């Protein structure tokens, strides 16, 4: 099966890197699925969105991604995010608490919603 190189990078760290057969991401134009050989695309990621990766080994990796861009060539996908959390690192109770806190700004609320969406999709 064909594979592509995928790098998911947040401002402060590389979140995941490896070979994959499928990447899905939520962009401002809608959800997009990328497979090896896809036409080049540059997309803006939504605030509080979800990115999932089907690795070459068949593992499914899901993460909450807050803002940034998706760059696609025929052989690579690069996600450059403001912040990204792998689903296994998400504190569900903290995300729910953020949603119930009236003093939080819209950016924090969007990130919390994205984290909860990522957990639901995993």
NUROLO-820083 format. One record per residue (C-alpha): residue in three letters; x, y, z. Coordinates in nm, 2 decimals, decimal comma, m for minus. Example, Ala and Ser with C-alpha at 12.3 -4.5 7.8 and 13.67 -1.06 7.14 Angstrom:
2
+-----+--------+--------+--------+
| res |      X |      Y |      Z |
+-----+--------+--------+--------+
| Ala |   1,23 |  m0,45 |   0,78 |
| Ser |   1,37 |  m0,11 |   0,71 |
+-----+--------+--------+--------+
//
This chain:
122
+-----+--------+--------+--------+
| res |      X |      Y |      Z |
+-----+--------+--------+--------+
| Unk |   0,00 |   0,00 |   0,00 |
| Unk |   0,12 |   0,35 |  m0,08 |
| Unk |   0,25 |   0,56 |   0,21 |
| Unk |   0,33 |   0,93 |   0,27 |
| Unk |   0,55 |   1,11 |   0,52 |
| Unk |   0,36 |   1,30 |   0,79 |
| Unk |   0,48 |   1,56 |   1,03 |
| Unk |   0,26 |   1,72 |   1,29 |
| Unk |   0,43 |   2,01 |   1,46 |
| Unk |   0,31 |   2,25 |   1,72 |
| Unk |   0,48 |   2,58 |   1,81 |
| Unk |   0,69 |   2,42 |   2,09 |
| Unk |   0,73 |   2,06 |   1,98 |
| Unk |   0,70 |   1,79 |   1,71 |
| Unk |   0,38 |   1,60 |   1,81 |
| Unk |   0,41 |   1,31 |   1,57 |
| Unk |   0,61 |   1,21 |   1,27 |
| Unk |   0,61 |   0,90 |   1,06 |
| Unk |   0,46 |   0,72 |   0,76 |
| Unk |   0,08 |   0,71 |   0,70 |
| Unk |  m0,18 |   0,60 |   0,45 |
| Unk |  m0,45 |   0,85 |   0,55 |
| Unk |  m0,47 |   1,19 |   0,72 |
| Unk |  m0,80 |   1,37 |   0,79 |
| Unk |  m0,82 |   1,73 |   0,91 |
| Unk |  m1,08 |   1,99 |   0,98 |
| Unk |  m1,00 |   2,30 |   0,77 |
| Unk |  m1,19 |   2,63 |   0,73 |
| Unk |  m1,32 |   2,49 |   0,40 |
| Unk |  m1,44 |   2,16 |   0,56 |
| Unk |  m1,30 |   1,83 |   0,65 |
| Unk |  m1,04 |   1,69 |   0,41 |
| Unk |  m0,90 |   1,34 |   0,37 |
| Unk |  m0,55 |   1,31 |   0,23 |
| Unk |  m0,41 |   0,99 |   0,08 |
| Unk |  m0,07 |   0,93 |  m0,09 |
| Unk |  m0,05 |   1,09 |  m0,43 |
| Unk |  m0,30 |   1,37 |  m0,33 |
| Unk |  m0,28 |   1,70 |  m0,53 |
| Unk |  m0,09 |   1,98 |  m0,35 |
| Unk |  m0,31 |   2,17 |  m0,11 |
| Unk |  m0,26 |   2,44 |   0,15 |
| Unk |  m0,54 |   2,47 |   0,40 |
| Unk |  m0,61 |   2,67 |   0,72 |
| Unk |  m0,70 |   2,45 |   1,02 |
| Unk |  m1,00 |   2,54 |   1,23 |
| Unk |  m0,97 |   2,66 |   1,58 |
| Unk |  m1,04 |   2,36 |   1,81 |
| Unk |  m1,03 |   2,11 |   1,52 |
| Unk |  m0,93 |   1,74 |   1,50 |
| Unk |  m0,66 |   1,57 |   1,30 |
| Unk |  m0,64 |   1,19 |   1,26 |
| Unk |  m0,37 |   0,98 |   1,11 |
| Unk |  m0,39 |   0,61 |   0,99 |
| Unk |  m0,03 |   0,50 |   1,02 |
| Unk |   0,15 |   0,27 |   0,78 |
| Unk |   0,12 |   0,00 |   1,06 |
| Unk |  m0,26 |   0,05 |   1,08 |
| Unk |  m0,26 |   0,24 |   1,41 |
| Unk |  m0,50 |   0,53 |   1,43 |
| Unk |  m0,37 |   0,85 |   1,60 |
| Unk |  m0,61 |   1,12 |   1,69 |
| Unk |  m0,53 |   1,47 |   1,82 |
| Unk |  m0,69 |   1,80 |   1,90 |
| Unk |  m0,53 |   2,08 |   1,69 |
| Unk |  m0,58 |   2,45 |   1,76 |
| Unk |  m0,53 |   2,67 |   1,45 |
| Unk |  m0,25 |   2,66 |   1,20 |
| Unk |  m0,20 |   2,52 |   0,85 |
| Unk |  m0,20 |   2,20 |   0,66 |
| Unk |   0,05 |   2,16 |   0,37 |
| Unk |   0,01 |   1,87 |   0,13 |
| Unk |   0,23 |   1,74 |  m0,16 |
| Unk |   0,21 |   1,41 |  m0,34 |
| Unk |   0,44 |   1,25 |  m0,08 |
| Unk |   0,41 |   1,46 |   0,24 |
| Unk |   0,16 |   1,61 |   0,47 |
| Unk |   0,28 |   1,87 |   0,72 |
| Unk |   0,05 |   2,01 |   0,99 |
| Unk |   0,18 |   2,33 |   1,15 |
| Unk |  m0,04 |   2,40 |   1,45 |
| Unk |  m0,05 |   2,66 |   1,72 |
| Unk |  m0,11 |   2,38 |   1,96 |
| Unk |  m0,18 |   2,01 |   1,93 |
| Unk |  m0,27 |   1,74 |   2,19 |
| Unk |  m0,26 |   1,37 |   2,13 |
| Unk |  m0,59 |   1,22 |   2,26 |
| Unk |  m0,41 |   1,01 |   2,52 |
| Unk |  m0,26 |   1,33 |   2,68 |
| Unk |  m0,60 |   1,51 |   2,70 |
| Unk |  m0,74 |   1,58 |   3,05 |
| Unk |  m1,11 |   1,54 |   2,98 |
| Unk |  m1,22 |   1,68 |   3,32 |
| Unk |  m1,00 |   1,99 |   3,27 |
| Unk |  m1,15 |   2,05 |   2,92 |
| Unk |  m1,51 |   2,01 |   3,06 |
| Unk |  m1,42 |   2,26 |   3,34 |
| Unk |  m1,29 |   2,51 |   3,09 |
| Unk |  m1,63 |   2,49 |   2,91 |
| Unk |  m1,81 |   2,57 |   3,23 |
| Unk |  m1,59 |   2,86 |   3,33 |
| Unk |  m1,75 |   3,19 |   3,23 |
| Unk |  m1,42 |   3,37 |   3,27 |
| Unk |  m1,25 |   3,18 |   2,99 |
| Unk |  m1,19 |   3,36 |   2,66 |
| Unk |  m1,32 |   3,22 |   2,32 |
| Unk |  m0,98 |   3,08 |   2,23 |
| Unk |  m0,96 |   2,87 |   2,54 |
| Unk |  m1,32 |   2,75 |   2,50 |
| Unk |  m1,25 |   2,65 |   2,13 |
| Unk |  m0,94 |   2,46 |   2,24 |
| Unk |  m1,14 |   2,27 |   2,51 |
| Unk |  m1,41 |   2,19 |   2,26 |
| Unk |  m1,15 |   2,05 |   2,02 |
| Unk |  m1,00 |   1,84 |   2,29 |
| Unk |  m1,33 |   1,69 |   2,37 |
| Unk |  m1,41 |   1,63 |   2,00 |
| Unk |  m1,08 |   1,45 |   1,96 |
| Unk |  m1,16 |   1,22 |   2,26 |
| Unk |  m1,50 |   1,14 |   2,11 |
| Unk |  m1,35 |   1,05 |   1,77 |
| Unk |  m1,08 |   0,82 |   1,92 |
+-----+--------+--------+--------+
//
